[in-house]
């Protein structure tokens, strides 16, 4: 770890069931497209000259199917590249979630922090009454933080004990 870094954790979406749900429709779409291509190359020709036309194949794949295909590929890439990265240094917690969101919490602003097992609240960034802003990628364990201003944060962690210890070292 770099000097000044007390704790570092990176989590990704690795739940098998989540990937199964996401990949099932794209597998069905690919099978549909492949069946159209195999149909063309199995001897059927839409033209009397017996030439297989690539434009005929592309005509068999509707625009809607192509759009769905692009959405699913985009979703897969988004989840594959998404991660929750938490770094605790000597004076702050840096939270980077997904590809574009970043939050910095000064350790001097923390009033209370504790390790908790919580009910499933969903993945991503959530607002809840009980926990405040939740940053979660997997599991139901994390560190609950209450700031001196009263704001609450819950940061999901697979190493919540180490995370909590790194916070207590700096307070």
Order of alpha helices (4+ residues) and beta strands (2+ residues): beta-alpha-alpha-alpha-beta-beta-beta-beta-beta-beta-beta-beta-alpha
